[in-house]
Amino acid sequence: MEINGWNDPKEPLLRPSDSVAITISEPNNKRKKKTRTVRFRIGDMKCASCATSIESVLGKLDGVENAVVSSLQGEGVISYTPELINAKKIKETIEDAGFPVDEFPEQDIAVCQLRIKGMMCTSCSESIERALLMVDGVKKAAVGLALEEAKIHFDPNLTDTDHIMEAIEDAGFGADLISSGNDVNKVHLTVEGINSPEDVDTIRSSLESAEGVSSIEMELGVNKVSVTYDPDLTGPRSIISCIQEAGNGSKFYNAHLYVAPRRREAEQQQEIRMYRNQFLLSCLFTVPVFVFSMVLPMLPPYGNWLENKIYKMLSVGILLRWILCTPVQFIIGRRFYVGSYHALRRISANMDVLVALGTNAAYFYSVYVVIKALTSDKFEGQDFFETSAMLISFILLGKYLEVLAKGKTSDALSKLTELAPETAHLVTLDRDGSLVSEMEISTQLLQRNDIIKIVPGAKVPVDGIVIDGQSHVNESMITGEARPIAKRTGDKVIGGTMNENGCLLIKATHVGSETALSQIVQLVEAAQLARAPVQKLADKISKFFVPTVVVAAFITWLAWFITGQVGLYPAHWIPQATTKFELALQFGISVLVVACPCALGLATPTAVMVATGKGASQGVLIKGGNALEKAHKVKTVVFDKTGTLTLGKPEVVSAVPFSGYSEENFCDMAAAAEANSEHPIAKAVMEHVKRRRQKYGSQTEHFTEVKDFEVHTGAGVRGNVGEAIVLVGNKRLMRACSIPVGPEVEDYISKNEQHARTCVLVAIDGKVAGAFAVSDPVKPDARRVITFLRSMSISSIMVTGDNLATAKAIAQEVGIDHVFAEVDPVGKADKIKELQMKGMAVAMVGDGINDSPALVAADVGMAIGAGTDVAIEAADIVLIKSNLEDVVTAIDLSRKTMARIRLNYVWALGYNILGMPIAAGILFPFTGIRLPPWLAGACMAASSISVVCSSLLLQSYKKPLNIQNQNTQGPFHYSKPT
């Protein structure tokens, strides 16, 4: 099946990136003031005089432009100037007047995205969320550990991005602004020639007078102007021209796109370099410490010089190890002290606390050994300077490898963002369609309705409609469709796809953040930021993990020390040159540093990041970890019929008049009544009547206007055409309107329904005047998908508004056993709920507005990408193509991801459950095996790396039906993920 377009969502899923901006006040008093309107619900108003008194009080406030209060409705609508007063002050004023405000306005909610630095584990992300929610005005905060980003919903009347970033920094983490505000269409420009306040006024006045400009923000420091605009009225090029035309005489302004630095990639590389450099620097000191403590003493006489005494019992070896270890402990390891300080200050604990405790115990005990050696003539003690230095070095190596691996978890998303070309060929046509001019411009400067030339081998820059030419376009990078799709005049093209062999002229319909590619990227980013329910396990464990480890380490030290002092274990257990206290201390330090909360925190988000990115590259958009987790539980899939199991392109195959009406008469009446309907069957009737008119050379081009038009959901339409009352719909509509359906009509309906055709009846003035038989072919892959779902132990059900006979014929053709027919949209949702009450996890697959209630009611709603915007908005998973194979892909990817998350938890929890007892010395009495602190630190680092690498294995995911294609012999077989 070939798909010549995708009906992409019109509303962006997230907002575009903004930079921090300062609105410059305008000295010109003639400029129109910006106002906002808020609505309050006000209580205790007894009569009209109460409303009048509130209006009077509000009218005295500086900044309130207008106040209308209704005592009957109990509401107040206030217009105000945000530069002079905010909604909170207005609310407080009403309450001071003695009237409670029951509802505070939520309509002015802004959203910002921040990049967070310094997060180590789940407790860090939870601490940031708590700190953000304590900020007055913050309504919702989501922090992604693996993505290292936060999305915050806040009331701009109460707080702003600066205060939000301060709260994060006060919690001990770094924060950089990614985007702020809710403006979909905003262009950032660098303007040359601004040298004075007069220049600012000139440019601002020029922009404010331009049509379509909504707001202007300026940053004088970098001569940056940010303009929000209505894309239907203007665009980036028009705004640039407006700025340049503002100059006069000797004054000249030049504007061009502001190129924001690619912070994400740059910071990721900087983090990798930082950990690498810190590791190499630590090795510069740690390798000699390791050699002096563990290598040379084993190689006499080469290490004998290390035992030479400098003063009393202080040897050369101890002094050298102290000198070399100190920079590692306090300079290179400073980050652990800083992290511990901030964690403890917010009454929390993380990995930094464990590392700091472990290394400090080893270091300061070694310092005690040094002091004793300086003050004693007989003291002999074992220092642990090598433990401290090697521990920090191994942890830095682990973090270095971890950030390298984490960078690869977002590879799929990075590839998506790079699909759009940087430039496009803009052409100008004359009235006859001839080429007037052609120029190469930045893709970011394209505007709606621009004509763009796409040469063979070039990428499509934005979404648009082909107006000239024909070619094949490779959409595999967006939809996953392997075959190039034929494109000709009238077909839609998607930005980021590759033109294969012909030259196309397209008219831009969606640009900037409205393109399908931008929305896919935004949806995947939002999904990666959302926290899956399975993550709650790690969240619960992280709350008591570190304190439990500290207690366990102390108990370990105490147990070994007391049993040693009492003599409960033989003296030969104690290694040479080691005391009972030192042996106990080593066990305690090993327990501290072997435990790893990071692996637990990364188990879920890294897998979700890889899975959502991989799904997007396969044409399956998953809206968050919640949808991903629910999909793996699905045991029943409910399919809509029209446009889901069928192609959604119905055609009239026959038209028969009844009751003495002519075919021309009833066809024209039906077309007139259906002219206002958007239903696919209505469009099929319209197309049939138009073709019939062209065939018989009808002189009439327009249909008679319908009056009193009514839609009977799931049944048909009714309207007055001229003097006649016309009904077009199914038998249910006829019965509801008491119109008799004779035997002749029943026979016609029965014969067509046996062939899976839908019959549309036309009644004129109470009599059935004719009927259309409409055929909607089944999708070629439908039966194969149903069969494969059955092999996955998933049952399939059809729910449709069509008649039972047609629905059964379609169901039989595709292999579905259970059918619910003649069901309206609300009934579809009710059927879903009935199935859920039986304990089934239900997925709903649909494409139309009438499927939206069912998509919302289902555990997992899946919208066909070629469906309506409403259905796509209501769904949890969007299947970009119209292929039903992706239903299988979505469920299978979910199962594979959840299996991977469970494996990650086995790695993380199993590692800690096994590692801590071994570190505590449980095997030492029986085997003599113990885990030195430096080796315990290496194991801790390895645990995080193993979890991230485990998640990365999802990158190799392949669609199950594609694998099945490689071996078409034999029955379907689905291997469950382990």
N, C-alpha and C positions, 0 to 999 in steps of 0.2 A: 504494500500500500504506500502511496506517495502522499506526502502532506505538503501543500503549497502555502502554508502560513500558520502562524500561531497567534491566537487572540490573547496577547499578553495583558497582564493587569495594568490598569490605568493609574492606580494609586501606588506610589512607591511604598515599599515595605519598611524602609528606614529613611532617615533624612540624610541629605548630602553633608559632606564635611565642611565645617566653617572654621575659620581661625579666630583667635581671641580678638575681639574688636571693641573699640571705644567709640561711642557715638559722640561726634563733635557738636557742641551746642551751636546753634545758629544765631548770630547777633541780629539778623534781620527779623524784626518783630512782625513784619507783614506775612511771614511764612505761616502757612496753616499748621495749627497745632495737631499733634497726634492724640487721639482719644481712644480709650478702651471702655467697654461696657461689661458690667458684671451684674449677675442676678442673685439676690439673696432671698431665702425664705425667712420671713420675720414672724415671730410669735407674739402672743399677748396683745394683738391689736383688736380693740373692742368696737371701734367705730371709725368714721371718716376723719374725725378730729385727731385720732392717733396717727393716721397716715399723714395728715397735714403737718403735725408737729415733727415727725421724722423728716419729712421733706424740708421743713424749715431749718432743722439742725444741720442737715447735710448741705443745704444751700449756703451756709456760712463757712463751710470748709474751703480753703484755698485749693483749687485744682478740680473741684467737682463742677462739671459743666451743666449737668442736668440730673434730676432725681425724680422718679415717678414711683409712688408707693400705692399699692392697692390693698385696702383692708379686707375686701371680699376674698381675694385670691391669697392673701397673706404673703405677698411678694413685693420686692422692690427692685427696680432696674435703675442702675446709676451709671452715668457716663462721666468719666474723669480723665484728667491728663496725668499719665504715669510719671512724667518728670516732676510733678508737684506733689502727688499723693499716691498711696497704694491701697489695694483692696483691704489689707489688714487694718489700716487706720480707719477706713470707712466702717468696717465691721465693728471696731472698738467704739466708734462714735455712736453707732446705733445702740449698742449694748449699754453705753453710759447713759443714754436717754431712757433706759429702763425697758428695752425691748430685746429679748433674746434672739440671736441669729441662729436658727436651727441648722442651716446648711451653709457651709463655706464654699465659695465657688471653686470648681475644679477645672473650669474650661481653659484657664490660662496655665496649662501644664507644658513646660519645656522639657526637652530631652538633650542630654549631652553624653558624649562618649569620651572616656579618658583611658590613656595607656598607663598602667600601674607598674612601678618598678620595685623590686625587692621582695616579691612574694616567694616564699619557700615551700609552703605546704597549705593544706586546707584551713588550718587555724589562722593563717595570715589573711586569706580571702574572707573568712568569717569576721575577723577583727575589723577589716575595712568596711564590710557591710554594716556592722554595728556602729562604727564611727560615722558613717554616712547617714544612717537612719536617725542618729541623734541630732543632726543638723536641722534646724528649724526650716521647714519648707520642703524638705526632701520627702517625696511620697513613696518612692520605690527605688531600690538599688540592687543591681545584679553584678556580681564580680566573677569573672572567669579566670580560674587559676592557670589553665593551659594556654588560653588566649592572651592572658596578661592584660585584660581590658575590663572596664567597668561601664555599664550603661545606667544612667541615673535619670529618673523622672522627678522634676522639682517645680515648685511654684516660683516663677520669676519675680512675683511681688514680695516674696519673703527672703529669697537668697539668690545667689548667682554662682557662676562657675568658679570664680576666684575663691569664694568661701568654701565651696565644695572641695577644691584642690587643697586649701589650707587644712581642712579637716583630715584629709588623707595624709598630708605631710606631718601633721601633729601626731598621727598614729604611727609614724615612723617609716612611711613609704613614699616613694617619689610618684609624681603624677604629671602627665603631659596631656594637653587638650587635643583630642582628635577631631571632634566636631561638636558644634553647639547650635541649638535653635531648631525650629521646625520648618524652616523655609525649604521648599523643594527646589525652587529655581533661584539660584544665587550665583553670581559671577564675581570672581575676585580679580581685580585689575591693579597693575602697577602704573601710576601716572607720573610722567616726567614733566617738569616745569612748575611744580608747586613750590613756591618760595616764600609765600606770605599768607596771612589770614584772608586777604582779598582773593587770592587764588582759590582757597577753599570755598569761599562764598560763591565765587563765579561757577565753579564746577558743580557745587551742590544745587544752585539755582537752575543751572542748565539741565541737570538730571531730573530735578523735581518737576520741571515743565514737560519732560518727555512722557509720551503716552506709555502706560504699562509699567512704569517704575513704582514699586511699592515702598521700599525703604532704602536708605543710604547710610552706610557706616564707613568711617574713615580713620585710618591710622597714620598720623602725620610722620611718625618716626621712620617708617619705611615707604611713605607715599603710596599707601595701599588704599584702594576703594573697593568696598563690597556692596554690590547692588542686588536687591531682591526684585524680581520682575515677574510679570504675567507672560508666559511663553506664547499665549495666543495673540498678544499685542506687540511684543517686541522681543529682542534677543541680544546676545553678547555683542554681535557686530554693530547693531544699531546703537547700543550703549556706548561702545568705543567711538563711533562716529559722533555721537552727541557730545562726548567729552572733547574730542578734537575740534569740533565746530565751536566750542565755547571760547576758544582763543580768538583774539582780534588784534589786528595791527601787528605790533612787534611781539605780542604775547602768544606763545604757542604751547599747546599741551599735546603730549603724545601718550597714548594709553596702549598697553598690551597685557596679555594674560599674566597673572601672578603665578609663578611656578613655585608651588609649595615643595619643600624638601620631602623626600620619601623617608619619613621618620621611621616607619616600621622596619624596613629592611636595614636602614642605617643603624638603628639602635640594636637590632638583632645581631648585626655584624660586630658592633661595638661591644656587646655583651660577650660574644664568643671570644673576641680579642682580649677582653679584660680577664676572663677566666683562664685563657691560655697563658697570658703574660704572668698572671699571678701564680699559676702552677709552675711555670718555668722558673720564675724568680724564687719560689719556695724550694724548688729542686736544687737551686744554686747553693742553698744552705743545708737542705735536708740530706742530700747525697753524701756530703762529707760527714755529717752527724751519723748517718747509717754506717759508713765505712769505719769511723772511729769507734763505734759502739758494738758492731756486730761482725765486722769483717776482719779488721787487723788484729783484734784480740784472739782470733782463732788461728792466726798465722804467725806464731813465734818463729824467729826473733823479731819479725818486722813490726809487731805491735808492742814490743816491750817498752819502747820509749813513752808510750801513753801512760804507763804506770809510774813514771818518775814523779816524785813528790816536789811540789813547788813550795808549799808552806804547810807544815804539819802533815795532815792526811789528805790535803787537796792535791790531786794528781793533775798532770797535763791533760789527760783525756777528759776528765770532768770539766775543767776550765774551758777547753776548746768546744765541747758540746754545749756548754752554757752560753758561750759567746755566739755560737752559730744558731742556736735554737731561739734566742731572745727576739731577733728580728722577725722570725716566722710567727712566733706567738703573739707579738704586740703590733707589728706593722702589717705584715701580710694577713694575719688573722684578726685584724681590727674589725673587719666586717662582721664577724661573729659576736664581738662585744657590743657593737652598735645594734645589731639585730636583737640580741638578748635584752639590751636595755629597753628598747622600744616595746618588746613583747611583754616584759615584766611590768613596765609602766602602765600598760593597758590590762594588767591582771590576766595575762595569757602566757602561753609557752609554746615554743616551736623548736625546730631542729637546731637553730642557733643556740638555744639554751642548753641543749644536750651537748653540743660540741664545745661550747664555752666551759661548761662544768667539767667535762672529761679532760680537756687539755689543761685547764687551770689546775685540776687535781694533780695531774702528772707533773706539770711545770713547777708548781709551788712546793710539792713534796720534794722535787729534785733540788730546788733552791734551799730547802731545809737541810738536805743532805750536804750541800755545799757549805752552809753555815756551820753544821756540826763538824765537817772535815776541817774547817778553818780554826775551830775552837777546841778540837780534841786531838790527843796524841794516839789514841787507840781506836777511834770510831771507824768502822768499815760499813759503808752503805751503798746500795745500788741506786743510781740516778735513773730517771725516766725521760731525760731530755729528748731522746730519739722517739719516744712514744708521742710526745706533744708535736714535734716537727713532722713526723711521718703521717700522723693522723690528719693534720691540716692539709698536707700535700695530697694525700689520697682523696680527701673530700673535695678539694679544688679540682682534681682530675675528674672526679665523678660529675661535678657540676658542669665542667667543660664539655664532657661527652654528652651530658643530659641536654644542654642547650643546643648542641649540634643536632641531636636526635629530635628535640621538640620543634626545631625549625622546619624539619621535614614533614611534620604532621599537618602543616598548612600549605603544602606544596600544591595541592589541587586547587585551593582558593587562589593562590598566587598565579597559577596558570590561567585561571578564569579572568583575573583582572588584567592580564597582559594580552587578552584576545583582541581588544579594540585597537584599531590602527591609530597612530598619532596624527595622521593627516588624511585629508579627503579632497577629491576634485570637485569643486563647486562650479556648476555651469549656469549660464543664463540663456534662456530661450526667448525668441520673439513670439508674437501671436500665432505665427504659422508653425511653431514648434522647431524652427531652425536654430542651430547653435549660434549664439552671439558672442559669448566669451567663456573662457575656462580658466580657473585659477586654483592653485593648491593652497589650502588653509588648514589650520589646526582643527581637529575634530571637535574640540571644546567650543569652537566658535560657530558651529552649525546651529541653525534655527529651524523651527517647524516650517514645513512647506518649502524648504530649500530643495533644489534639484541637484542630485549628486550623480556623477558618472563613476561606474564601477567597471574597471577594465578586467580582462581575464587574469586570474592569479592574484587579484587584489582582495583585501578584506572589506566587508560591508561595514561602514563606520557607525551607522545608527539604524534604528528600525524604520522601515518605510514600505512604500508600495511601488511596484514596478510600473512605470508609465510608458516605457519603450524598451524594446529588445527582448531577447530570450536567451536563457542560459541554464546551466545546472549549477546549483549552489550546494556546497558541502556544509551541512549543519551538524556534523558529528560532534564538534567541540561544544555545542550548546545542548543539542537534544540527544546525542548518542546514536542517532540514526546513521548507519554505516553508508547507505547509498546516497549519492548526490540527488538532490530534489530538483525536478524541472521547475523553472520559473519563467513566467511570461507575463504580459500586461495584466495588471489587476491583482497579481499575487503579492503576498507579504514576504518581506525578507527581514532577518534578524541581525542586529549589529553583532560583529565579531565572527560571523560566518565567512566562508571563503568562496568567492566566485570562481567557477571552474573554467568555462570555455567560451562564453559569449560576453558581449558588452551590454551592460544594463544602465538605464537611466532610472533612478528611483526618486520618489518624493518623500522627504523626511516627515515622519508622523510622530515619533517619540525621540527626543534628544536628551542628553545629559543623564540625570538620575532617573528619568522615566523609561529608559530603554530596558528591554528584557534582560540584557546582560547585567546592567546595573542592579536591577531588582533581584536577580539570581544571587549576585555577590552579597547584596545587603541581607537577603534571606539566610544565606549560609552563615554569614557573620553573626546574625542574631541567633541562629540555631546553635552555633558553637559557644555563644555566651550563655545560653539558657542552661540551667542545671537540671540534669536528669534525676528522677526520683531515686534511682539506685545509688546516687551520690550521697543520699542521706546516711547510708551506713558509714561511709568515711567521715562524714560530718560529726556523727555521734561519737565515733571512736576518737576523733581528733581532740574532742573536748577534754577527755581524761587521759589521753595517750601519754603525753610528756610527763605529767605529774606521776602517773603510774610507773613510768620507766625510772624516774628519779628515786621513787620509794623502793623499787625493785633493786636498783643499784646499791642503795644504802643498806638494804637488808642483806644483799649478797656480801658486801664488804664486812658487815657486822657478823654475819654467820661464819664466814671463813676466819675472821680475826678471833672471834670468841672460841671457836672449835680448836683453832691453833694454840691459843693461850691455855686452854684447858687440857690440850694434848689428846684430842679425840681422833687425830689422824697422825700417822707415823712421820717422823722427821725427814725421811728420805723423799717424801713428796715435795718438799720445798727445794726449788732449784738452787744450784750453787750460787753463792754470793747474794742470796735473797733472804730477807727476813719474813716472818709470818705476816707482819703488818704489810709489807710490800706485796706479798703474794695476794693477800686479801684486797689490797688497793688495786692491783692489776685486774682482778676479776670484776671489781666494782666499776672501774673505768671502761672495761670491755662491754659491760651491760649498758652503760650510758651511751656509748657511741655506736653500738651495733644496731640499736632500735632506729627505725626510719619511718617517720610520719609522712615524708615526701612521697614515697611510693604509693601509699594509700590515697593521698590527695590527687595523684596523677592517674590513677587507675581508670576512672570514668571519663574525665574531660578529654584526655588525649585520644581515647577510642572514639568518642563522639566527634571530635574535630576531624579525625581521619575519615570516619564513616560519612559524615555530612558532606565533606569535600568530595569524597569518592562518589557518593550518590549524585551530587550535582553534575559531575562529569559524565555520569551515566544517564542523565535525563530524569533523575528523581530528586526533587527538592523536599527535604525533610525539615519541617519547621520546629527544630529543637529536640532536646534529649527526651522530653516527655513523649512526643510522638514516636520517636525511635524505640523507646522502651515498651510502649503499649502495643506497637505493631507486632512484636515477636510473640505476643500472647494470643493473637487473632486465631480463632478457630472457625469463624464463619465470615464469608465475604458476601455482601449484598450488592447486586449490580442493578443499576438503572438500565433500561432497554435502549431507548432512542439516544444515539450519540455515544453510548458507552459500549454496549454489546454490538450495536449496529453502527454503520458508518455515520449516521446522523445527517445523511443527505437523501431524504426521501424523495421519491418521484411518483407522480401519478401515472399508473399503468393503464387505467381504464376509467371512463366516465359514462354513466348510464342515466338517462332521464326517466322519471316516473310521473304518474298522475297527469299525463297529457302535456307536460311541459316540454319545450324544445331544449336540446342540449345547449344551444347558444344562450337561451334565456337563463337557465339555472346556473350555468357557468359564470355568466356575468354577475348575477346576483351574489353568488358565492364569493367571487373575487372582490366585489365591493365590500362585503361584510368582513372578509379576511384582511383587507388592506391595512388595518391598524394593528394586526396581530404579529408578534415576533416569533411565534411557535414555528419550528421547522416544517411541520405538516402544512401550516398556513402558507408558508413561503412556497412549498411544493405546488399547492393549488394555484397560487398566483402565477408561478412560472408556467404551469400547464395552460392556463387561460391565455397568457400572453403569447405562447407559442401557437395556440389554436387560432388566435386573432391574426397572427402573421401568416399562418398557413392559408386561411380563407380570405385574406386581404381585407380585414375589417377596417373601416375608416375611422372608428372611434379609438383614440389613444388613451383617454382617461376613463377611470371608473366613476360611477355615480357615488357621490359623497354619502357616507353612512352617518346617521344620526342616532343618538341614544345608544351608543355602542357600549356593550357590557361583555365582560370576560367571565365565563363560568369555569373556574379553575378545575382542570382535569377533565373537562367535558366539552367545551367549545366556546362559541361566541354568539352574541345576539345583537341585532341592530335594525334600524329602520332604513331601508333603501327605497327612496322615493315614497310611495304610498304603502309599500309592502313591508311586512315584518319578516325578517330573514333570520333563520337559525342555521349555523353550520357547526357540526360536532358529531359526537358518537351517540349510540342508542340511549345512553344514560341521560344525555341532554334532552333527547326527544321524550323520554318517559317523564322527566322532571317537568317538561312544559306541556304534558298531556297531548302529545302529537302521536297519532296511531302509526305503527309501522306494520304495513301489510305483508302478506305471505310472499309476494314477489320480491319485496325489499329484503325480507328475512333470508330468502333463498340466495339472493345476490351476496348478502353479507356472509352467509355460511360458506359458500363456495370459495370466496376470497380469503376468509380467515384460515381455511385449510391450507392455503399456500402462504401463510404468514404475512398476509397483507392486511393493512388497517383500512377500514371503511369509514369514510367521512360522509355523513348524510347532510343534505341540504333541504331545509323545510321553508316553504314560502306560504305565508298566511295560513298556517296550521296544517299543511299537507307536505308530505315528503316529495320534493320535486325532482330529486336526483341523488346520485351517490358517486363518490370518487373512490377508487381502489388505489391505495398508496403503498408502495413497496419501499422498504429501507433495508438494503442488503446487510447481512451479518458480516462483521469484520473477519478477515481471513484467519486471524490468529485466535479467535474467540474460543473455539472448541479445544484447541491445543492448550490454552491457558487454563481452562476449566479442568481439563484432564490432569494437568500438572499440579494444580491446587489440590486435587483429590489425592495425588501421590504425596502431598505434604500434610495429609490428614486435615485438610480444610474443606468444609462444605460450602457450596455456592447456592445462592438464592437470588431469584429475580423479583424485583418490585417495580411495577410500572402502572401508569395511568391508562394504558391501552386495554382493550377488551381481552377477556380470558382466552378465547380461541387463538387469537393472533399471538398472545404472549406464550401460550403453550407450544405453538408451532416453532417459535423462535427458540424457546428453551430446549425443545427436543433436538433442534438443529445443533445447538452448541453443547448439549450434554448436561443441562441443569435439570434437576429433579423437582425442586420446590419453586412454585410460582405464586406470587400475589399480584392479581391484576385489578384494574379499575380502582386504583388507589390514588387519592389526591396527595399533595405535598405534605400536609399534616399527618395524613394516614401513613405515609412512608416513615416519618419519624416515630409514629406510634408502633409500627411493626418492628423497628429497630429496638425500641424499649421493651417490647414483648420478648424478643430474643434475648436481650440482656437480662431480663428477669429470670430466664431459664438458666442463667449462669454462663452464658456464652460471651466471649469477647468478640465484638462485631466490628468489621470494617465496612464502610459504605463507599462505593465507587460511583461517581456521578459527574455530570457535566453542566447541568442547567440550573437556572434560578430555582426551579421547583424542587431541586435536589438539596438545596441549602439547609432546610430544617433537618433532613436526615443526616447530612454530613456533620452537622453540629451535634446531633444526638448520638452518633456512633462513637465507639471508643476511638476509632481512627477513621477520619474522613479523608478520602483520596479523590482529588479533582483532576479530571482529564485536562491537560494543558490547553486544548483547543476549545475548552468550555467557556462559560461566562465568567466575568470578573467576580461576581457575587459568589459563585461556587468556589472559585480559587481562594477567595478571601476566607470562606468558611472552613476550608479543608485544613487538615494537619499535614498532609503530604500532597504535593503537586506533581503530577506526571506530565512533564513538558510535552512529550509526544502524545499522540492519541493511541499509541500501542498499548494493548492490554497486558503485554508481556511485562510491563513495568510494575504491574500490581504484584506479580511474583517477585520481581527484583526488590521492591520495597520491603516486602515481608521477609524475604530471604536475607537481605542486607541487615535488617533489624535483628534477625536471629543470629547471624554471624557476629554482629557487633556485641550483642548481649553475651554471647558465648565468650567473646574476647574479653569483655569487662569482667566476667566471672573468673576467667583465667588470670586476669591481672590481679584480682583480689586474692586468688590463690597464691600468686607470686608474692604479693605484698604482705598479706596476713600470714601465709605459711612461712615466709622468710622470717618474720618477726617472732612467730610462735616457736620455730625451731632454733633461730639464731640466738635469742635471749637466753634460753636454758644452757646452750653450749657455751655462750660467753660467760655465764654464771658459774661454769665449771662442773656441770652435771656429769660429763663424761670423764673428767679428770681422775676421779678415784679408780675407775675401771680400766681406762685405756691410757691414761697419762696425756691425753689430748686436751689442750686448752687453746683458747683464742686470744692471742696477744692483742692489746688495744689497737696497735697500728693496723693489724690484719682485720680487726673488727670494723675499723673505719673504712677500709677498702671494701668490705662486704656491704656496708651501709650504702656506699656510693654505687656499688654494682646493682643493688636492688632497684633504685630509681631508673637506672639505665635499662634494666631488663624489662620493666613495665612499659617504658616509652617504646622500646624496640618491639615489644609484643603488640602494642597498638599499631605500630607502623606496618605490621604484616597485613593489615586490612587493605593496604594500598594494592595488594595483589588480587583483590576481589574481582571475580568475573561473574557475569550474569548466568544464573543456572540454566536458562533456556538456550543461551548461546553455547554453553557446554554440551547441552543435549543435542544441539544441531550438529555437533561434530560426530555424533554417533546416533544416526536416525534409526538404526536397527533395534528392534525389540521394544518392550513397553517402557513407559516413563518410570524413572526411579529417582527419588529424592533422598540424598544422604543428609541426615540431620547433623548440624554442627555439634561438635563435642565440647 
